[in-house]
């Protein structure tokens, strides 16, 4: 993780007291960016809310939905998959 990302995470930790507080107070500035996989929201946040299923034996993530929501502004986006990072 780069220095800039660490600073953003530290800022988010100071801003929110609990993970349950990490939700937008208003969705009026949220965008819908679904379609192209991304890891960083236009607001600069790198924390996303996703629905996942865990493997009952190993505890690893077994499956996840591709729709995700920015934890800070509520923008909807598409989660990346391993094939997205492969060069064609």
PAZAPA-4460 file (N, C-alpha, C; in steps of 0.05 Angstrom, whole numbers, plus 32768, in hexadecimal, padded with zeros to 4 digits):
% residues 88
    n_x    n_y    n_z   ca_x   ca_y   ca_z    c_x    c_y    c_z   seq   type   mol
   8011   7FE9   8000   8000   8000   8000   8012   8019   8000     1      X     A
   800C   802B   7FEE   801C   8044   7FEC   8016   8057   8003     2      X     A
   8028   806B   8005   8025   807F   801A   800B   808E   8018     3      X     A
   8003   8096   8000   7FEA   80A4   7FFD   7FD2   8094   8006     4      X     A
   7FD2   807A   7FFF   7FBC   8069   8007   7FBC   8066   8026     5      X     A
   7FD3   8063   8032   7FD4   8061   8050   7FC9   807B   805D     6      X     A
   7FD0   8092   8051   7FC6   80AB   805C   7FA7   80AC   805A     7      X     A
   7F9C   80A3   8043   7F7F   80A3   8040   7F72   8090   8054     8      X     A
   7F7D   8079   8058   7F72   8065   806B   7F73   8071   8087     9      X     A
   7F8A   807E   808E   7F8C   808A   80A8   7F77   80A0   80AC    10      X     A
   7F73   80B0   8097   7F5E   80C5   8098   7F43   80B9   809D    11      X     A
   7F3D   80A3   808F   7F23   8096   8092   7F20   808A   80AE    12      X     A
   7F35   807F   80B9   7F34   8074   80D4   7F2E   808A   80E8    13      X     A
   7F3A   80A1   80E5   7F35   80B8   80F7   7F19   80C2   80F3    14      X     A
   7F0F   80C2   80DB   7EF4   80CD   80D4   7EDE   80BC   80DF    15      X     A
   7EE1   80A2   80DF   7ECB   8090   80E7   7ED3   8081   8100    16      X     A
   7EC0   807E   8112   7EC5   8070   812B   7EC0   8052   8129    17      X     A
   7EAF   804A   8117   7EA7   802E   8114   7EA3   8028   80F6    18      X     A
   7EA7   8010   80EE   7EA2   8008   80D2   7E85   800D   80CB    19      X     A
   7E73   800C   80DE   7E57   8011   80D8   7E51   802E   80D2    20      X     A
   7E64   8040   80DA   7E61   805C   80D4   7E6B   8063   80B7    21      X     A
   7E78   8050   80AA   7E83   8055   8090   7E6D   8052   807B    22      X     A
   7E5D   8066   8079   7E48   8066   8065   7E42   8084   805F    23      X     A
   7E3B   8089   8046   7E36   80A5   803F   7E1E   80B0   804F    24      X     A
   7E20   80C9   8057   7E09   80D6   8064   7DF4   80DE   804F    25      X     A
   7DFD   80E2   8036   7DEC   80E9   8020   7DF6   80DC   8006    26      X     A
   7DE5   80D3   7FF5   7DEC   80C7   7FDC   7DE9   80DA   7FC5    27      X     A
   7DE5   80F4   7FCA   7DE0   8107   7FB5   7DF8   810B   7FA2    28      X     A
   7E10   8106   7FAB   7E28   8109   7F9A   7E32   80EE   7F90    29      X     A
   7E24   80D9   7F96   7E2D   80BE   7F8D   7E29   80BB   7F6F    30      X     A
   7E3B   80AC   7F63   7E39   80A7   7F46   7E35   8089   7F42    31      X     A
   7E2E   8082   7F2A   7E2C   8066   7F22   7E41   8061   7F0D    32      X     A
   7E57   8054   7F15   7E6E   804F   7F03   7E6F   8031   7EFC    33      X     A
   7E5A   8022   7F00   7E5B   8006   7EFA   7E60   8001   7EDC    34      X     A
   7E70   7FEC   7ED7   7E76   7FE5   7EBB   7E94   7FE1   7EB7    35      X     A
   7EA4   7FF3   7EC1   7EC1   7FF0   7EBF   7ECC   7FEB   7EDB    36      X     A
   7EDA   7FD5   7EDF   7EE5   7FCF   7EFA   7EF8   7FE5   7F04    37      X     A
   7EF7   7FEB   7F1D   7F08   7FFF   7F29   7F0F   7FF8   7F46    38      X     A
   7F24   8004   7F50   7F2C   8000   7F6C   7F2C   801A   7F7C    39      X     A
   7F2B   8031   7F6E   7F2B   804B   7F7C   7F13   805B   7F73    40      X     A
   7F04   8065   7F86   7EED   8076   7F80   7EF6   8092   7F77    41      X     A
   7EE7   80A0   7F67   7EEE   80BB   7F5F   7EF1   80CE   7F78    42      X     A
   7EE5   80C7   7F8E   7EE8   80D8   7FA6   7F02   80D3   7FB4    43      X     A
   7F11   80BE   7FAB   7F2B   80B8   7FB6   7F2B   80A0   7FCA    44      X     A
   7F14   8097   7FD1   7F11   8081   7FE4   7F19   8066   7FD7    45      X     A
   7F26   8055   7FE6   7F2E   803B   7FDC   7F20   8024   7FEC    46      X     A
   7F0C   802C   7FFD   7EFD   8018   800D   7EE2   8015   8000    47      X     A
   7EDA   7FFC   7FFB   7EC1   7FF6   7FEE   7EB0   7FE3   7FFF    48      X     A
   7E96   7FE5   7FFB   7E83   7FD3   8008   7E7A   7FBF   7FF3    49      X     A
   7E7F   7FA5   7FF9   7E78   7F8F   7FE7   7E6A   7F79   7FF6    50      X     A
   7E5B   7F69   7FE7   7E4F   7F51   7FF2   7E61   7F3A   7FEA    51      X     A
   7E69   7F2A   7FFE   7E7B   7F13   7FF9   7E71   7EFA   8006    52      X     A
   7E7B   7EE4   7FFC   7E75   7ECA   8008   7E90   7EBE   8010    53      X     A
   7E92   7EB3   8028   7EAB   7EA8   8031   7EAB   7E89   802F    54      X     A
   7EC2   7E7E   8029   7EC5   7E61   8029   7EC3   7E57   8046    55      X     A
   7EB2   7E44   804B   7EAE   7E3B   8067   7EC6   7E2C   8072    56      X     A
   7ED7   7E21   8061   7EEE   7E12   806B   7F06   7E24   806F    57      X     A
   7F0D   7E34   805B   7F25   7E44   805D   7F21   7E61   8067    58      X     A
   7F08   7E6B   8065   7F03   7E86   806E   7F09   7E9A   8058    59      X     A
   7F14   7E91   8041   7F1A   7EA4   802B   7F01   7EAD   801E    60      X     A
   7F03   7EC3   800F   7EEC   7ECC   7FFF   7EE8   7EB8   7FE8    61      X     A
   7ED1   7EAC   7FE7   7ECB   7E98   7FD3   7EBD   7EA4   7FBB    62      X     A
   7EAD   7EBA   7FBF   7E9E   7EC6   7FAA   7E97   7EE2   7FB3    63      X     A
   7E96   7EF5   7F9F   7E8D   7F10   7FA6   7E7D   7F1B   7F8F    64      X     A
   7E6A   7F2D   7F96   7E5A   7F3A   7F82   7E6C   7F51   7F76    65      X     A
   7E67   7F57   7F5D   7E77   7F6B   7F4F   7E6D   7F88   7F55    66      X     A
   7E55   7F8B   7F5E   7E4B   7FA5   7F65   7E56   7FAD   7F80    67      X     A
   7E61   7FC5   7F82   7E6C   7FCE   7F9C   7E66   7FEC   7F9F    68      X     A
   7E67   7FF5   7FB8   7E60   8010   7FBE   7E77   801D   7FCE    69      X     A
   7E7F   8035   7FC7   7E94   8044   7FD5   7E8B   8048   7FF2    70      X     A
   7E9D   8043   8005   7E97   8046   8021   7E94   8064   802A    71      X     A
   7E9F   8076   801A   7E9D   8092   8022   7E87   80A2   8014    72      X     A
   7E84   809E   7FF9   7E71   80AF   7FEB   7E59   80A0   7FE0    73      X     A
   7E5A   8085   7FDF   7E43   8076   7FD6   7E43   8070   7FB8    74      X     A
   7E58   8079   7FAA   7E5A   8074   7F8D   7E5A   8056   7F88    75      X     A
   7E4A   804D   7F74   7E49   8031   7F6D   7E5D   802B   7F57    76      X     A
   7E6B   8015   7F59   7E7F   800E   7F45   7E80   7FF0   7F42    77      X     A
   7E91   7FE7   7F2F   7E95   7FCA   7F2A   7EAF   7FC1   7F36    78      X     A
   7EAE   7FAC   7F46   7EC6   7FA1   7F52   7ED8   7F94   7F3E    79      X     A
   7EF2   7F96   7F41   7F04   7F88   7F2E   7F05   7F6A   7F34    80      X     A
   7F0C   7F5B   7F20   7F10   7F3E   7F22   7F2C   7F38   7F19    81      X     A
   7F36   7F20   7F20   7F51   7F19   7F18   7F57   7F1C   7EFA    82      X     A
   7F43   7F16   7EE9   7F48   7F18   7ECC   7F4B   7F35   7EC3    83      X     A
   7F40   7F48   7ED3   7F43   7F64   7ECC   7F60   7F6E   7ECD    84      X     A
   7F70   7F61   7EDE   7F8C   7F6A   7EE0   7F9E   7F5C   7ECC    85      X     A
   7F94   7F49   7EBD   7FA4   7F3C   7EA9   7FA6   7F4D   7E90    86      X     A
   7FBE   7F4E   7E85   7FC2   7F5C   7E6B   7FB9   7F4A   7E54    87      X     A
   7FAC   7F56   7E41   7FA2   7F47   7E2A   7FB4   7F4A   7E13    88      X     A
***
